[in-house]
């Protein structure tokens, strides 16, 4: 019995260690020294690491080394695959002239992470970071990329008159683009350009110029502006195949569904 139990446990451990978690990272910060605590020209260092409990997942999630007062701008827009989920951040900072007004100089603060954020990353809180602070430019996002095909199950047929709601995420609005490929010709058409879009969008025939009724096409999402098109690239989704189908003719609501009978006429009358 012990041997029977050991094998599933070993397989579970192996699967857990080899699991992959694909995250979309979007942030844009100005990192600024606290002028009340740090003298101009002093060296300021800020290191943010993403973690799973006590294990570091990304030691360079955000790094800023600059002379006070700054600011320095840090921008990140990419998809990164980790072997563990992120559930907290460590923030270490050091200023060469902190003084008494910078009591946490040279220390590390920890911030918990809920698993997905679409507006504000927790490490940007100013509390306890007395040698510097973050200025947030726009919305900051960190969430797991979901399988595109799994988000859009179904027969792959879209009524031309209705269109279809295509889901890209169940978590956040974010920056992405969408491309359609007409399979019979290989023609590629940009459905949505790379910019911030909703977590879903409505697709109609007018979004794919030249598409014919019944013609098959494939949709694909690009999660970054200049994606790698290599096989198994994290920058792009898998493809979902669709075709537009004709709608039934509209019923004329002005026609009486119960018309009065008409007496037959004989020839010659």
Number of C-alpha atoms within 10 A of each C-alpha: 5 6 7 8 9 11 11 11 11 11 11 12 12 11 11 12 11 12 14 14 16 20 21 22 21 22 20 18 21 17 25 21 28 22 14 12 19 24 18 14 13 16 19 26 21 20 17 22 19 23 23 17 14 10 11 16 21 17 14 12 15 17 16 18 16 18 19 24 19 19 18 16 15 13 13 14 15 18 22 16 16 15 14 20 19 25 17 22 27 19 19 19 22 21 26 17 19 24 14 9 14 20 14 19 23 15 12 16 15 16 17 16 18 12 12 18 18 15 16 16 21 16 21 18 13 13 9 16 25 19 30 29 20 19 16 17 12 12 15 20 22 23 22 22 22 16 14 20 17 12 14 14 9 10 9 15 16 22 16 18 13 13 16 16 13 15 16 28 18 12 15 20 16 24 21 21 20 18 17 23 21 21 13 9 8 11 11 15 16 16 20 17 14 18 13 12 16 14 16 14 13 11 16 17 19 11 14 18 10 12 16 13 14 14 14 17 23 18 22 21 21 22 24 21 15 10 14 13 11 9 7 10 12 22 21 22 20 16 17 18 17 19 20 23 17 12 11 8 6 6 7 8 7 6 8 8 8 6 7 7 6 6 6 6 7 6 5 4 4
